[in-house]
Amino acid sequence: MLAIRLRRAGSKKRPYFRLVVADSRAARDSSFVEILGHYNPRTKPALVDVDQERVSYWVGKGAQPSDSVRTLIARHLTPKPEAAPAASAAVGGRPNE
């Protein structure tokens, strides 16, 4: 089975991750099928660069995203709902004098 998961890169104490499609039985940093993007948690805000078309392609082919990848996509890549416009203070009341 194929899995979409994070592959660690970077040096000691400076993690940097690649989002990859790999065989679920393979080791974390071993061979992979395709790189789908990058994730750098050390920047503020965290840098997330993912090709969403390729992610949806692989999910359509049966690849299962890991829990970490699922959370990453939900937090950083899904569009956030627009905030409702603030209600006017004068609605149904007297205008400020």
C-alpha positions as CSV (number, residue, x, y, z in Angstrom):
1,M,0.0,0.0,0.0
2,L,1.2,3.5,-0.8
3,A,1.4,6.2,1.9
4,I,1.7,9.9,1.7
5,R,4.0,10.8,4.6
6,L,6.8,13.1,5.8
7,R,10.4,12.3,5.1
8,R,12.9,14.0,7.4
9,A,15.8,16.0,5.9
10,G,17.9,18.8,7.3
11,S,20.7,18.6,9.9
12,K,20.7,17.7,13.5
13,K,18.2,19.8,15.5
14,R,17.1,21.6,12.3
15,P,14.3,19.4,10.9
16,Y,13.0,20.0,7.4
17,F,10.5,17.6,5.8
18,R,9.6,16.5,2.3
19,L,6.1,15.3,1.6
20,V,6.5,12.0,-0.3
21,V,4.6,9.1,-1.7
22,A,6.2,5.9,-0.5
23,D,5.5,2.2,0.2
24,S,4.1,2.0,3.7
25,R,6.5,-0.8,4.5
26,A,9.6,1.2,3.7
27,A,11.6,3.0,6.3
28,R,10.9,6.7,7.0
29,D,13.9,8.0,5.0
30,S,14.4,5.3,2.4
31,S,13.1,5.1,-1.1
32,F,10.0,6.9,-2.3
33,V,7.9,7.2,-5.5
34,E,7.5,11.0,-5.8
35,I,8.1,14.2,-3.9
36,L,4.8,16.2,-3.4
37,G,6.1,19.1,-1.5
38,H,8.1,20.6,1.4
39,Y,7.4,21.5,5.0
40,N,9.7,23.6,7.2
41,P,8.3,23.9,10.8
42,R,11.1,26.1,12.0
43,T,10.0,29.3,10.2
44,K,7.4,31.6,11.6
45,P,4.9,31.0,10.2
46,A,5.7,27.4,9.1
47,L,6.5,27.1,5.4
48,V,4.3,24.6,3.6
49,D,4.7,24.1,-0.1
50,V,2.6,21.2,-1.4
51,D,1.3,20.4,-4.9
52,Q,-2.3,19.8,-4.1
53,E,-3.1,18.4,-7.6
54,R,-0.6,15.6,-7.1
55,V,-1.8,14.9,-3.6
56,S,-5.4,14.5,-4.9
57,Y,-4.1,12.3,-7.7
58,W,-2.3,9.9,-5.4
59,V,-5.3,9.8,-2.9
60,G,-7.4,8.9,-5.9
61,K,-5.0,6.1,-6.7
62,G,-5.4,4.7,-3.2
63,A,-2.5,6.3,-1.3
64,Q,-3.3,6.9,2.4
65,P,-2.1,10.1,4.0
66,S,-0.5,9.7,7.4
67,D,-2.0,11.4,10.5
68,S,0.7,14.1,10.4
69,V,0.1,14.8,6.7
70,R,-3.7,14.9,7.1
71,T,-3.3,17.4,10.0
72,L,-0.8,19.5,8.0
73,I,-3.1,19.7,5.0
74,A,-6.1,20.6,7.2
75,R,-4.2,23.3,9.1
76,H,-2.2,25.0,6.3
77,L,-3.7,24.2,2.9
78,T,-7.5,24.2,3.3
79,P,-9.1,27.6,2.7
80,K,-10.1,29.3,5.9
81,P,-13.7,30.5,6.1
82,E,-14.1,34.2,5.7
83,A,-14.9,36.1,8.9
84,A,-18.5,37.5,9.0
85,P,-18.6,41.2,8.7
86,A,-18.9,42.9,12.0
87,A,-22.4,44.0,12.9
88,S,-22.9,47.7,13.1
89,A,-23.3,49.2,16.5
90,A,-26.2,51.4,15.4
91,V,-28.3,48.4,14.2
92,G,-31.8,48.9,15.7
93,G,-30.5,51.5,18.0
94,R,-29.7,55.2,18.1
95,P,-26.7,56.5,16.3
96,N,-23.7,57.6,18.4
97,E,-23.9,61.3,19.2
